[in-house]
Amino acid sequence: MTDKLIVEKQGHTAVITMNNPPANTWTEESLKGLAVVVEELNQDKEIYALVIRSNSEKFFSAGADLNLFADGDRSVARDMARYFGEAFETLARFRGVSIAAINGFAMGGGLEVALACDIRVAEEQAQMALPEAKVGLLPCAGGTQNLTMLVGEGWTKRLILCGERIKAPLAKEIGLVEELVPQGQSFEKAMELAKAVEQQSPTAVAACKQLIQNNRTNHWDAGYILERELFVDLFHTEDQKEGVNAFLEKRAPEWKNQ
């Protein structure tokens, strides 16, 4: 584990706070730590949602420390690309709902970690960019792929190929973030969404997330088939019986995540 990430549990929600001042740059240690944390949360049946936030008032995260790449060492580049990829792909595969609370600058790998989440909440003063090409690099932690899936090729090309930095209101307009909030309220809104997730069956949510992300790698027709299969699979779970009977009995369900 690493002191660059602070992990707390609030009810059925895990909160991961990036804690590498001043700009929450990612390191080998913190990237490996993130992958371990998410894998452990996947095994924790009491956790249904995850919120990632910053301990800095100015930065959500500034991404990678460019000092690592100053001497042009390809072995360092290869290793760091792998660490970034493994960490953020593990986050993207979190079985519950992941929410990024973006309270400041989200640059490069700092935006890519938010792109790996399911939902993004941004404060009105936040700014976002994937400026790697300005320094002879490229986004290697899912940025080119995840941003395209969210906002389409046009805006992805503007942000990456033209090096545009955009403010949160425009990010909301183009679909880069799902919620825009006043300064200081991103974590509160993220937790509100997480609490809404807690009302859902965690087994159903995991199946739904799998289906939603299915078309990243498979044809729609395969998704239709998988949808029906996973629907029937839910009838092997206790949560399915609990959810239906709680509704019929007009009471709140008690989920067991099994």
C-alpha positions in Angstrom: 0.0 0.0 0.0 1.0 3.6 -0.2 0.6 6.8 1.8 -0.1 8.6 -1.5 -3.6 7.2 -1.5 -5.9 7.5 1.6 -8.7 4.9 1.6 -11.7 5.3 3.8 -15.1 3.5 3.9 -18.3 5.3 4.4 -21.2 2.9 4.5 -21.1 0.9 1.3 -18.9 3.5 -0.4 -15.1 3.5 -0.5 -13.4 6.9 -0.8 -9.9 7.1 -2.3 -8.2 10.4 -1.7 -5.1 11.2 -3.8 -2.5 12.5 -1.4 0.7 13.4 -3.3 1.1 17.2 -2.9 1.4 19.7 -4.4 -0.2 18.5 -7.6 -1.1 14.8 -7.0 1.2 13.5 -9.7 1.1 9.8 -10.2 4.2 7.6 -9.4 5.0 4.0 -9.8 4.1 3.6 -6.1 0.7 5.2 -6.3 -0.2 3.6 -9.6 0.6 0.1 -8.2 -1.2 1.1 -5.0 -4.4 2.1 -6.9 -4.5 -1.3 -8.7 -4.1 -3.1 -5.4 -6.8 -1.0 -3.6 -9.4 -1.5 -6.4 -8.7 -5.3 -6.5 -9.2 -5.4 -2.7 -12.4 -3.4 -3.0 -13.7 -5.8 -5.6 -13.4 -8.6 -3.0 -15.2 -6.6 -0.3 -18.8 -7.5 -0.5 -19.8 -4.5 1.6 -18.5 -2.0 -1.0 -20.9 -1.0 -3.8 -19.4 2.3 -5.0 -16.1 4.1 -5.1 -15.4 7.9 -5.1 -11.9 9.2 -6.0 -11.1 12.8 -4.9 -8.1 15.1 -4.3 -6.6 16.5 -1.1 -5.5 19.6 -3.0 -7.7 22.7 -3.4 -6.0 23.6 -6.7 -5.3 20.2 -8.4 -7.4 17.1 -8.9 -4.3 15.6 -10.5 -1.5 16.9 -12.8 -0.8 13.4 -14.2 2.7 12.1 -14.6 5.9 13.7 -13.3 7.7 14.7 -16.5 11.1 14.5 -14.7 10.7 10.8 -15.3 10.9 11.2 -19.0 13.5 13.9 -19.3 16.4 11.7 -20.3 14.4 9.8 -22.9 14.9 6.4 -21.3 12.6 4.0 -23.2 12.7 1.3 -20.5 11.3 3.9 -18.0 8.7 4.9 -20.5 7.6 1.3 -21.1 7.4 0.6 -17.4 5.4 3.7 -16.6 3.0 3.2 -19.5 2.4 -0.3 -18.1 1.8 1.0 -14.6 -0.6 3.6 -15.8 -2.5 1.2 -18.0 -2.8 -1.5 -15.4 -3.9 0.9 -12.7 -6.6 2.7 -14.7 -7.8 -0.4 -16.5 -8.2 -2.0 -13.1 -10.2 1.0 -12.0 -12.4 0.8 -15.1 -13.1 -2.8 -14.3 -14.2 -2.1 -10.7 -17.4 -4.2 -10.3 -19.3 -1.3 -8.7 -19.8 2.3 -9.7 -16.8 4.6 -9.7 -17.2 8.4 -9.4 -14.5 11.1 -9.9 -14.9 14.3 -7.8 -12.9 16.8 -10.0 -12.2 19.9 -7.9 -9.4 21.5 -9.8 -6.9 21.0 -12.6 -7.2 17.5 -14.2 -4.3 17.3 -16.6 -2.9 14.3 -18.6 -2.9 11.3 -16.4 -5.0 13.3 -14.0 -7.8 13.5 -16.5 -7.2 9.9 -17.6 -8.0 8.5 -14.1 -11.3 10.4 -14.2 -12.0 9.0 -17.7 -11.5 5.5 -16.2 -14.3 6.2 -13.8 -18.0 5.6 -14.6 -19.2 9.1 -13.7 -17.5 12.5 -13.4 -18.6 15.4 -11.2 -16.7 18.6 -11.8 -16.6 21.9 -10.0 -17.2 25.0 -12.1 -13.6 26.3 -11.7 -12.0 22.9 -12.8 -10.0 22.7 -16.0 -9.2 19.7 -18.0 -6.7 18.8 -20.7 -4.7 16.0 -22.3 -1.6 18.1 -23.2 0.9 15.3 -23.8 1.6 16.2 -27.4 2.8 19.6 -26.3 5.8 17.9 -24.8 6.3 15.2 -27.4 4.3 12.5 -25.7 0.8 11.0 -26.0 -1.9 9.9 -23.5 -1.0 6.3 -22.8 -3.4 5.5 -19.9 -6.6 5.1 -21.9 -7.1 8.8 -22.8 -7.3 8.4 -26.5 -9.8 5.6 -26.2 -11.9 6.6 -23.3 -12.3 10.3 -24.3 -13.4 9.2 -27.8 -16.0 6.9 -26.4 -17.3 9.8 -24.2 -17.3 12.8 -26.5 -16.6 11.5 -30.0 -13.7 12.0 -32.4 -14.2 15.7 -33.1 -13.8 17.0 -29.5 -11.2 14.3 -28.8 -9.1 15.6 -31.7 -9.5 19.2 -30.5 -8.3 18.3 -27.0 -5.5 16.0 -27.9 -4.3 17.1 -31.4 -4.9 20.9 -30.8 -3.9 20.7 -27.1 -7.0 22.6 -25.9 -7.6 23.1 -22.2 -11.3 23.3 -21.4 -13.2 24.6 -18.4 -15.8 22.5 -16.6 -18.9 24.2 -18.1 -17.7 23.2 -21.6 -16.7 19.8 -20.4 -20.3 19.3 -19.2 -21.7 20.6 -22.5 -19.7 18.1 -24.6 -20.3 15.2 -22.3 -16.9 14.9 -20.7 -18.4 15.3 -17.3 -21.9 14.3 -16.2 -22.4 16.8 -13.4 -21.4 20.5 -12.9 -21.4 21.9 -9.4 -20.3 25.0 -7.6 -16.8 25.3 -6.1 -16.3 23.0 -3.1 -19.2 20.7 -3.8 -17.8 18.0 -6.0 -17.2 15.5 -3.2 -20.7 16.1 -1.7 -22.4 15.5 -5.1 -20.2 12.4 -5.8 -21.2 11.0 -2.4 -24.9 11.7 -3.2 -24.6 9.7 -6.3 -22.8 6.9 -4.5 -25.6 6.8 -1.9 -28.0 6.4 -4.8 -26.0 3.5 -6.0 -26.2 1.9 -2.6 -30.0 1.7 -3.0 -29.5 -0.5 -6.1 -28.8 -4.3 -6.0 -25.0 -4.5 -6.2 -25.2 -7.8 -8.2 -27.6 -6.2 -10.7 -25.4 -3.1 -10.9 -22.3 -5.2 -11.6 -24.2 -7.1 -14.4 -25.5 -3.8 -15.9 -22.1 -2.2 -15.9 -20.7 -5.3 -17.7 -23.4 -4.9 -20.4 -23.0 -1.2 -20.8 -19.2 -1.6 -21.3 -19.7 -4.7 -23.5 -19.9 -2.7 -26.8 -16.3 -1.4 -26.2 -15.1 -4.7 -27.5 -18.1 -6.6 -28.9 -20.8 -6.1 -31.5 -24.2 -4.9 -30.4 -25.7 -8.3 -31.4 -23.5 -10.0 -28.9 -24.7 -7.6 -26.3 -28.3 -8.4 -26.8 -27.6 -12.1 -26.3 -25.4 -11.4 -23.2 -28.2 -9.2 -21.8 -30.7 -12.0 -21.7 -28.1 -14.4 -20.3 -27.2 -12.1 -17.4 -30.8 -11.4 -16.7 -31.4 -15.1 -16.1 -28.2 -15.4 -14.2 -29.5 -12.9 -11.6 -32.0 -15.5 -10.6 -29.2 -17.5 -9.0 -28.6 -14.6 -6.6 -30.2 -13.8 -3.2 -30.4 -10.1 -4.2 -32.8 -10.9 -7.0 -35.3 -12.6 -4.6 -34.8 -9.9 -2.0 -35.3 -7.0 -4.5 -38.5 -8.3 -6.0 -40.1 -9.4 -2.7 -39.1 -6.1 -0.9 -40.9 -4.2 -3.7 -44.0 -6.4 -3.4 -44.0 -6.1 0.4 -43.5 -2.3 0.2 -40.3 -2.2 2.2 -36.6 -1.3 1.7 -34.5 -4.1 0.4 -31.6 -5.5 2.4 -28.9 -6.3 -0.1 -26.3 -9.0 0.5 -24.3 -8.7 -2.7 -24.7 -12.3 -3.4 
